Each structure stands twice: as structure tokens, then as C-alpha cells.
Amino acid sequence: MANVEHYLPFLLKWEGGYTDDPSDHGGATNRGVTLATYRRLHPLATKDQLQQMTDDEWKYIVERFYWGRCEANAIRNQSVAEMLVDWTWLSGPQAIRFAQTLLHVVPDGQVGSITLQAINAINVPELFERLRIARLRHFQRIVQRHPSQGRFINGWRKRVNSMVFEA
């Protein structure tokens, strides 16, 4: 089964420290955690408090709101789990619906027993590659709809393409 501890170093590699880039639709972030997400823990949090987020808070957010949302502990293949969680990290719950469409299950945005069964029953190298291609297409659509986001696409592509399938 997949393990969040294996994913954390990858995530930290791609998510630096604090930034508040006006061009980034996510707004202020610290290690990839947006202020909106941080406020799920601390409803009245400020940007300064986000900037001071602890390692334990960051790890809890990853585990609870992303890894847990994807039920990644129940996914048999680490690479597939990381691809799905990372897509959710960057794109929100719609990523789960996109993945469910690839799996030919009802795209309800919830990873339940039917979605898990589909993930764990399919040819995993094929699923990994289909998720990778779908993510790249998704990023291209973002840039087509919001050209200002074009400055981020090379980084998004590098991130996705740096993910390597392991059996």
C-alpha cells in the first residue's frame, strides 16, 4: 500500500517556502499550502501566520486534506497514489473527478470503494501514464483559459514529468 512518508520529500522538492505571487491564482502559499487551506485549520489565520506554519501543521495538512482525501493509503501502487495526490494538491478536488472519468466510474469527486477498486484493478503502469497525460492536458487547458498562468506551465510540466512509475 502507498505511504505518505514516501511522497513528502517529493512534495517539498517542488514546494518552496513562502510566496505571495500576484499572478498565482492560489494566492499566498507556504510550502504549497494556500491561505484558504491553512484556514481550514485556523479559520482566522493571516498571511503572517501562514508564513509561520510549522512542519507538523504542514504534514497534517498534506495527510488530512490531500493524501487522506484521495484515500491514498488504500492504493496499492505508490506511484499511482502520488500522481493522484499531487494532481489534487495542484488542482483541487476536480483532479479526483478527472481521474474517475479515466477510470470509467461516476465522477463524484469522492474516492470511495468503487474508485479504489477501479484504481487497484487496472493495469497500473497504464493508469499512471494516463494520469500523467491527463494532468499535462489539464494544465494546457488552464493556460488556454487563463493566459496569465502560462508563466507556470513549464514548472508544472517538469513536476509531472519528474514523477517516475515504480512497480
Secondary structure, DSSP 8 states (H G I E B T S, - for coil): ---HHHHHHHHHHH--SEE--TT-TT-SEETTEEHHHHTTTSTT--HHHHHT--HHHHHHHIIIIIITTTTGGG-S-HHHHHHHHHHHHHHTTHHHHHHHHHHTS---S---HHHHHHHHHS-HHHHHHHHHHHHHHHHHHHHHH-GGGGGGHHHHHHHHHT-----
